[in-house]
Amino acid sequence: MAVDIPDRLPPATSVGVLGWVRRNLLCPWYNALLSAATAFLIAKAAAPFWNWAVTNATITLDPAVAKRHTGAAWGFIREMWPVFMTGIYPAEERWRPLLALCAVLAVAGLTCVRRLRGAGWLRALWLTTPVLVFACIRGGGITGLPEVGTHYWGGLMLTLLLSVVAMVAAFPVSVLLALGRTSDMPVARPFCVAYIELVRGVPLITILFMASVVLPLFLPSDLDLDKVLRAMAGITMFFSAYLAENIRGGLQGLSRGQYEAADALGMGYWTKMRVVILPQALRIVIPPMVNNFIGILKDTSLVGIVGLVDLLQVAFATTSNPKWFGRLAEAYTFIAFWYWVLCYGLSGCSRYLERRIPSAGK
């Protein structure tokens, strides 16, 4: 005879949010004490910022009214946010960087669709997207758009352009450098070692100065290399050396059996690296590579030394306006928010790739 057994759910304090809090913050007893002390310190540290940023803040566009309050004047950000986004890019043409950003996000969205990832047209679209973005922002030529020189580029737009170009360009260079350094070629190996050690031995500021001042001396006199392109070349050259060491660590982290198995199958050098070795090595070094990508993003703030107006330099330019003179705290808070969003987004991409790409031996 069947007996009805009532469904018994676990206690509410063992599952869900309450269960997580109990397991991680309250048990055992010393965790509860540490959690309470940490919460107290966070509250004491965050209270002044909350009073400044929220309680006593204003959003008025009238600086005279904002001065009568002790909090943040977010009206400064309301009025100046287009300058933070695109620098001194002409106001009537600001739709072009926005259109370029939407195009990149659309292509990235298509890539997230699993059944479209292997499509040839999507790969071709990724190859043509940088050209289309540059043509849209720069204009001129066959585009029919007014030409906007790179000396008008700035703000978050310039920071993203420098970062993305450096990431994309430095990756293949770093792979070749890592392969050359781990090879037995009598010419390639010493050259790669010398390049990596030389570039890693000098600060990025020196590389930027060399790219901006020294590099034109080695070019033909009739060739005028754009200042933004010089900065892109310097950042790419600098971080390719660091990425090469990360990838070399991944190559050395693989067991010798992987190389021997590829050799036993009769694979050539490049086929072995492309099919067997590099996919596994790159998976191993995803965290340090993304850490370097985050470093690229943050170190683009140094381009202000060579005369480029990136997101950080916009803060000095906008707060020099007599109307909002001295509002550096609001500017730095706004800039810090965008840097946090971008860096946290890169970290999230790193975690996603680690989950989706299987490691060696799985």
C-alpha positions in Angstrom: 0.0 0.0 0.0 1.4 3.4 -1.0 2.1 5.8 1.8 2.0 9.5 1.1 5.2 11.1 2.4 4.8 14.9 2.8 7.4 17.0 1.1 9.7 18.5 3.6 11.6 21.6 2.5 14.9 22.5 4.1 14.9 25.2 6.7 14.8 28.7 5.3 18.0 29.5 7.1 19.9 26.8 5.1 19.0 27.8 1.6 18.8 31.0 -0.5 20.2 34.3 0.7 19.8 33.6 4.4 21.6 30.3 4.0 24.5 31.9 2.1 24.8 34.6 4.8 24.7 32.0 7.6 27.4 29.8 6.0 29.7 32.5 4.9 29.3 35.4 7.3 27.9 34.1 10.6 29.4 30.6 11.1 31.5 30.0 13.1 31.2 32.6 15.7 34.5 34.4 14.9 33.2 35.0 11.3 30.2 36.8 12.8 32.5 39.0 14.7 34.7 39.7 11.7 31.6 40.4 9.6 30.2 42.8 12.1 33.5 44.7 12.5 33.9 44.9 8.7 30.4 46.2 8.2 31.0 48.8 10.9 34.3 50.0 9.2 32.6 50.1 5.8 29.7 52.1 7.2 32.0 54.6 8.9 34.1 55.0 5.8 31.2 55.3 3.4 29.1 57.7 5.4 31.0 60.8 4.6 31.1 59.9 0.9 27.3 59.2 1.0 26.6 62.6 2.6 28.8 64.3 0.0 27.6 62.4 -3.1 23.9 62.0 -2.2 22.5 63.7 0.9 24.0 67.2 0.4 24.5 66.9 -3.4 22.8 69.1 -6.0 22.0 68.5 -9.7 21.3 72.1 -10.6 23.1 73.7 -13.6 23.5 76.9 -11.8 26.9 77.0 -10.2 25.9 79.8 -7.8 23.2 77.5 -6.3 25.6 74.6 -6.1 28.1 76.6 -4.1 25.6 77.1 -1.3 25.7 73.3 -0.7 28.5 71.3 0.9 27.9 68.3 -1.3 28.7 67.4 -4.9 27.6 69.5 -7.8 26.4 66.9 -10.2 25.2 69.7 -12.5 28.8 70.0 -13.6 28.6 66.4 -14.9 25.2 67.0 -16.4 26.6 69.9 -18.4 30.0 68.5 -19.3 29.3 64.8 -19.8 29.5 65.1 -23.7 33.0 66.5 -23.3 33.9 63.6 -21.0 32.7 61.2 -23.7 34.2 62.6 -26.8 36.5 65.5 -25.8 36.4 68.5 -28.1 34.9 66.5 -31.0 32.5 68.8 -32.8 29.1 68.9 -31.1 27.2 68.5 -34.3 29.1 65.4 -35.3 29.0 63.5 -31.9 26.4 61.1 -33.4 29.2 59.5 -35.3 31.2 58.0 -32.3 27.8 56.9 -30.9 27.0 55.2 -34.2 30.4 53.5 -34.2 29.9 52.3 -30.7 26.5 50.9 -31.5 28.0 49.1 -34.5 30.6 47.4 -32.4 28.1 46.4 -29.8 25.8 45.0 -32.5 28.7 42.8 -33.9 29.5 41.7 -30.4 25.9 40.8 -29.8 25.8 38.7 -32.9 29.0 36.9 -31.8 27.2 35.9 -28.5 24.6 33.9 -30.6 26.1 30.4 -30.5 24.8 29.3 -34.0 26.4 32.3 -35.7 29.9 32.1 -34.2 31.4 30.0 -37.0 29.8 32.0 -39.8 32.3 33.3 -42.4 30.4 36.5 -42.9 30.6 37.2 -39.1 34.4 36.8 -39.2 34.6 39.1 -42.2 32.4 41.6 -40.3 34.8 41.6 -37.4 37.7 42.3 -39.8 35.9 45.2 -41.5 34.5 46.7 -38.3 37.7 48.6 -37.3 37.9 50.1 -40.7 34.3 51.2 -40.6 34.7 52.6 -37.1 37.7 54.6 -38.1 36.1 55.9 -41.2 33.0 56.9 -39.3 34.8 58.8 -36.6 37.5 60.3 -38.9 35.3 61.0 -42.0 36.6 62.5 -45.2 37.4 60.6 -48.4 34.7 58.4 -49.8 32.6 58.6 -46.7 31.2 62.0 -47.6 31.4 63.0 -43.9 33.2 66.1 -42.7 36.8 65.2 -41.7 37.5 65.4 -38.0 41.2 65.2 -37.3 42.6 63.2 -34.4 43.5 66.3 -32.5 39.8 66.7 -31.8 39.5 63.2 -30.4 39.4 62.8 -26.7 37.6 61.7 -23.6 36.3 58.2 -23.1 36.2 57.7 -26.9 40.0 58.1 -27.2 40.6 55.9 -24.1 38.6 53.1 -25.6 40.2 53.5 -29.0 43.7 53.4 -27.6 42.9 50.4 -25.4 41.1 48.3 -27.9 43.7 48.9 -30.7 46.5 48.1 -28.3 44.8 44.9 -27.1 44.0 43.6 -30.5 47.4 44.5 -32.1 49.5 43.4 -29.1 48.0 39.9 -28.9 49.3 38.5 -32.2 52.7 40.2 -31.8 53.0 38.7 -28.3 52.2 35.2 -29.6 55.0 35.4 -32.2 57.4 36.8 -29.5 56.5 33.9 -27.1 56.9 31.3 -29.8 60.2 32.9 -30.9 61.6 33.0 -27.4 60.7 29.3 -26.8 62.1 28.1 -30.1 65.5 26.9 -31.0 66.0 29.2 -34.0 69.4 30.9 -33.8 68.2 34.3 -35.0 64.6 34.5 -33.8 65.2 33.5 -30.2 68.0 36.1 -29.4 65.9 38.8 -31.2 62.8 38.0 -29.2 64.7 37.8 -25.9 66.4 41.1 -26.6 63.1 42.8 -27.6 61.2 41.5 -24.5 63.9 42.3 -22.0 64.6 45.8 -23.5 61.0 46.9 -23.6 60.1 45.5 -20.2 63.2 47.3 -18.8 61.8 50.8 -19.5 58.6 52.5 -18.2 55.7 53.2 -20.5 56.3 56.9 -20.3 59.7 56.5 -22.0 58.1 54.4 -24.8 55.4 57.0 -25.4 58.1 59.8 -25.6 60.1 57.7 -28.0 57.0 57.0 -30.2 56.0 60.6 -30.2 59.5 62.3 -30.6 62.1 59.7 -31.7 60.0 57.6 -34.1 59.4 60.4 -36.6 63.1 60.8 -36.9 63.4 57.3 -38.5 60.6 58.0 -41.0 60.8 59.8 -44.3 60.5 63.5 -44.0 57.4 63.6 -46.1 55.6 61.0 -43.9 53.7 62.7 -41.1 52.6 60.0 -38.7 49.5 60.9 -36.7 50.1 61.5 -32.9 47.3 59.1 -32.0 48.9 56.4 -34.2 52.2 57.0 -32.5 50.6 56.5 -29.1 48.9 53.3 -30.3 52.2 52.0 -31.7 54.0 52.8 -28.4 51.4 51.1 -26.2 51.2 48.1 -28.5 55.0 47.7 -28.4 55.1 48.0 -24.6 52.3 45.6 -23.7 53.2 43.0 -26.4 56.4 42.3 -24.4 54.4 41.7 -21.2 51.8 39.5 -22.9 54.6 37.5 -24.5 55.9 36.5 -21.1 52.4 35.5 -20.0 52.0 33.3 -23.1 55.5 31.8 -22.6 54.4 30.8 -19.1 51.4 29.0 -20.7 53.6 27.2 -23.2 56.0 26.0 -20.5 53.0 25.0 -18.3 52.0 22.3 -20.8 53.3 18.8 -20.3 55.9 17.5 -22.7 53.5 14.8 -23.7 51.3 17.3 -25.6 54.3 18.2 -27.8 55.3 14.6 -28.3 51.7 13.5 -29.2 51.5 16.2 -31.9 54.9 15.2 -33.3 53.8 11.5 -33.3 50.8 12.5 -35.4 53.1 14.0 -38.0 52.1 17.6 -37.5 54.3 20.4 -38.7 55.4 23.1 -36.4 52.7 25.7 -37.2 50.0 23.1 -37.3 51.1 21.7 -34.0 51.1 25.2 -32.4 47.7 26.2 -34.0 45.8 23.0 -33.3 47.3 21.5 -30.1 49.6 23.8 -28.2 48.4 27.3 -28.4 44.7 26.6 -27.6 45.7 24.9 -24.3 48.4 27.4 -23.4 46.2 30.4 -24.0 43.5 28.9 -21.8 45.9 28.6 -19.0 47.0 32.2 -19.1 43.6 33.9 -19.5 43.7 35.5 -16.0 47.1 37.1 -16.4 46.3 38.2 -20.0 43.1 39.9 -18.9 45.1 41.5 -16.0 47.4 42.9 -18.6 44.4 44.1 -20.7 43.1 45.9 -17.6 46.6 47.4 -17.2 46.4 48.7 -20.8 43.1 50.3 -20.2 44.3 52.2 -17.1 47.7 53.1 -18.5 46.2 54.9 -21.4 45.9 57.8 -19.0 49.6 58.4 -19.5 49.0 59.6 -23.1 48.3 63.1 -21.7 52.1 63.5 -21.4 52.4 63.5 -25.2 49.6 65.9 -25.7 46.5 63.7 -26.1 43.3 64.5 -24.2 42.1 61.2 -22.8 39.4 60.7 -20.2 41.7 61.8 -17.3 42.9 64.9 -19.1 39.4 66.0 -19.8 38.9 66.4 -16.0 41.6 69.1 -15.9 40.2 70.8 -19.0 36.6 70.9 -17.8 37.4 72.0 -14.3 39.4 74.9 -15.7 36.2 76.4 -16.9 35.5 79.5 -14.8 31.8 78.4 -14.4 32.8 75.1 -12.7 36.3 75.9 -11.5 37.7 73.5 -9.0 35.1 70.7 -9.3 37.8 68.0 -9.5 36.2 65.8 -6.9 33.1 65.3 -9.1 35.2 64.8 -12.2 37.4 62.2 -10.5 34.4 60.4 -9.2 32.8 60.3 -12.6 36.0 59.1 -14.2 36.6 56.4 -11.5 33.1 55.1 -12.1 33.8 54.6 -15.8 37.2 53.0 -15.2 35.5 50.6 -12.7 32.8 49.7 -15.2 35.3 48.9 -17.9 37.7 47.0 -15.7 35.0 45.0 -14.0 33.6 44.2 -17.5 36.9 42.8 -18.6 37.1 40.7 -15.4 33.7 39.4 -16.1 34.7 38.4 -19.7 37.7 36.6 -18.2 35.5 34.5 -15.9 33.2 33.8 -18.8 36.0 32.6 -21.0 37.4 30.4 -18.2 34.0 28.7 -17.8 33.3 28.2 -21.5 36.8 27.1 -22.7 37.7 23.6 -21.5 41.1 23.2 -19.9 43.7 20.6 -21.0 42.8 17.1 -19.9 39.0 17.8 -19.6 
